[in-house]
Amino acid sequence: MALLFDFQCSEGHTTESLRSSDTKSIVCPSCGKTAKKIVSPIRVHIDPINGSSWKASRKWAKHREQRIQQERKENS
């Protein structure tokens, strides 16, 4: 099964490539030198819509409190 890995050569070119997990190096497509597998940082994007951030939780709590107050007002 091929996975996406980052490879970097001695010239500093970084390339993504689908390879098996046991692949340690590839030929750099930019300069032709050997590019070794590197560990690159992952990018994380927290979506405030799905509740995976503190802002979303605060927004939900505020909206819920407003609904409760509105329901109490309507029932009085």
C-alpha positions in Angstrom: 0.0 0.0 0.0 1.4 3.4 -1.0 1.4 6.3 1.4 2.3 9.9 0.9 5.8 10.8 2.3 7.9 13.9 2.1 11.5 13.6 0.7 14.2 16.3 0.7 17.5 16.3 -1.2 20.8 18.0 -0.2 19.9 21.0 -2.4 16.9 21.7 -0.3 14.2 20.6 -2.7 11.2 19.0 -0.9 9.0 16.5 -2.8 5.8 14.6 -1.9 5.7 11.1 -3.2 3.4 8.0 -2.9 5.7 5.2 -1.8 5.7 2.1 0.5 6.6 2.7 4.1 9.9 1.0 3.8 11.2 3.4 1.1 14.1 5.5 2.6 15.1 7.6 -0.4 14.2 8.5 -4.0 15.7 10.4 -6.8 14.9 14.1 -6.6 12.7 15.1 -9.6 14.2 18.7 -9.6 18.0 18.0 -9.5 18.4 14.2 -9.8 20.2 13.9 -6.4 19.2 11.4 -3.7 16.3 12.7 -1.6 15.8 11.2 1.9 12.5 10.7 3.7 11.9 13.4 6.2 9.3 13.8 9.0 7.3 16.9 8.2 4.9 18.7 10.5 1.3 18.1 10.0 -1.2 20.9 9.4 -4.2 21.1 11.6 -7.2 23.2 10.8 -9.9 23.3 13.5 -13.3 24.0 12.1 -15.4 26.2 14.5 -18.6 24.9 12.9 -18.2 21.3 14.1 -17.5 22.2 17.7 -13.9 21.3 17.8 -12.7 24.6 19.3 -13.4 26.6 22.4 -15.0 29.4 20.3 -17.6 27.0 19.0 -18.4 25.8 22.5 -18.9 29.3 23.7 -21.1 30.2 20.7 -23.2 27.1 21.3 -23.6 27.9 25.0 -24.6 31.5 24.3 -27.1 30.4 21.6 -28.6 27.8 24.0 -28.9 30.4 26.8 -30.7 32.8 24.4 -33.1 30.0 23.4 -33.9 29.1 27.0 -34.6 32.7 27.8 -36.8 33.1 24.8 -38.8 29.9 25.7 -39.2 31.1 29.3 -40.5 34.4 28.0 -43.0 32.7 25.7 -44.2 30.4 28.5 -44.7 33.2 31.0 
